[in-house]
């Protein structure tokens, strides 16, 4: 009996310990994930998962067919120029047939996402024709712009009647609980008097995206000079509020309007429910609409066969031609700005809104799922298959919740729960497995910060690699350095300098690792890397060259961002050499690096510096060039003798990913130079005045022609 009781106490103690471990691991995982979520660290990942959901569920809604788009596309611009002889910008009278077409076909409202802020450059009559067409429309929404800057009109102009479309109740209380800065704007750009006087409503067309520049939410209204200015979608919805004109009641989390309860997020915005990729709304070319209306007036047949579908529709007019720069990024890809406003109206008409899950629900559910995942791993995952089963069950749960919540009309934060679950599962595995597998995982995770993945795998396979020593092997060695970094560092404060350096080095390192390179070390603003060690890579020279070209492409791609931080253009020089070196663990018995030693590595460093002399960006040795098998575009620069090396080396400039013949003229000039035909060489070099290398050779040829002397065509460099 006593033995039984003792056994029960032992089992009970073990169960209590495991329970405590599981709850502790799960709670800590949830706490960390929730803190990251609160600080916004997980936002960009959450945005990505939201795009998955939007793509998966994007379908037309009950009111999608009631929303039409008339787009001024490239076809319309071409038609206007060829058929009616008007170039961009169009005269105002060209827009009048668009409005008349909608009016004649029984459209319920016409919304123009075009700001007519300046009088027509054609004539006063041009504006009057537009005014007359607006006056004939049943309900016309004109565009205005509200600005954060105070550089525009700061008061309501006298020629625009102050007629707020909606009388918003509880506005002061609503703003008191939030930052009025999100709503109020100090200045505005209004349409001209002819447009404003006849418009049924004015709408603010300026929307602000999420921090990643993607449009997912919209403001229903903003404030200016004491007036609530609706967005185009809300202004068009005002047609349905005719029986209850202008009455809107604000609550802490919603707007009650015309029988609808419109959910608002903590910033007072509405999450858009997108109906599909660009083109979800039936759209028509402006040219076809104008032709149809002109033909009708002339008694000729319709151009548009489904013109009757405009009856009772809400018609938006906007730009989609690429040159008019009115495209906005959405979770489904870029679309005309007018389509975002149309999506808002569609959501209002359909009433199937999306809203955020309450923070309390997120916190409680995250703790619950995380603790359950950890408890399962601690209690039941005594074998590998049980661990796999637990991960297979718990890891997808947040994603399932997120997709299910979308169907119910909620944005369920997936990433915070996924982070918590993964952290809980990982914690459970670490706690549950006190075996070699745990040690291996720990060792691998620890070394990730210091060594490349391939080196770690070799160490795990054979721990004897954790000793000093190396092997002789042919590698392609890569040296990268920022040009003029000393000057940049003198100009920038430490924080900005660190930000710039981390940004550039991160971008370049990502490319090197993507090309399966081994990162040797960072030296200030320089990166040293190599290929063909520790794992064999028969195409190591091509990988190194491809990485160099991608690095230069990335510098050009992010030029504006780098320059904004550095205060000046950021350029980069790269040197690559292929040759035999010693590669392995170098250092002391207590601490060492996996690195390379040898003349071939030193030469790669010198080639990086030689770019400065020639004015090039990527210089590679002849050995590297031969091993690329003409896979890239480039040219032979000649032979150089670098500092500390008596033997000259043939060098090439790498210029592109695809072989080409752009440098044939330079090669002919170089051939003349090698034959010491200085006059012919000079003439050919001078035909390329923008090429710094040709200028360098031309200066040398000119000097040889003007005075006595000879040259063996080898450049002797005196600087590193």
Secondary structure, DSSP 8 states (H G I E B T S, - for coil): -HHHHHHHHHHHHHHHHHHHHHHHHHHHHHHHHHHHHHHTTTHHHHHHHHHHHHHHH----TTGGGEEEEEE-HHHHHHHHHHS---SS--THHHHHHHHHHHHTT-SEEEE-----S--SS-HHHHHHHHHHHHHSSSEEEEEEEESSSSSB-S--TTS----S-EEETHHHHHHTS-GGGTB-SEEE---HHHHHH-SEEEE------TTS-B-EEESEEEETTEEEEBHHHHHHGGGGGGGTTEEEE-SSEEEETTEEEE--TTSEEE----SSTT-SEEEEHHHHHHHHHHHHTT---S-TTGGGGTT-EEEEEE--GGG--EEEETTEEEEHHHHHHHHHHHHHH---BEE--HHHHHHHHHHHHHHHHHHHHHH--SHHHHHHHHHHHTTHHHHHHHHHHHTTEE--HHHHHHHHHHHHHHHHHHH--SHHHHHHHHHHHHTTTS-HHHHHHHHH-GGGSSSEEEEEEEEEEEEEETTHHHHHHHS-HHHHHHHHHHHHHHHHHHHHHTT-EEEEEETTEEEEEESSSS--TTHHHHHHHHHHHHHHHHHHTHHHHHHHHSS---EEEEEEEEEEEEEEEE-SS-EEEEEESHHHHHHHHHHHHHHHHT-SEEEEHHHHHHTTT-SEEEEEEEEE-TT--S-EEEEEEEESS---TTHHHHHHHHHHHTT-HHHHHHHHHT-TT-HHHHHHHHHHHHHHHSS----SEEE----
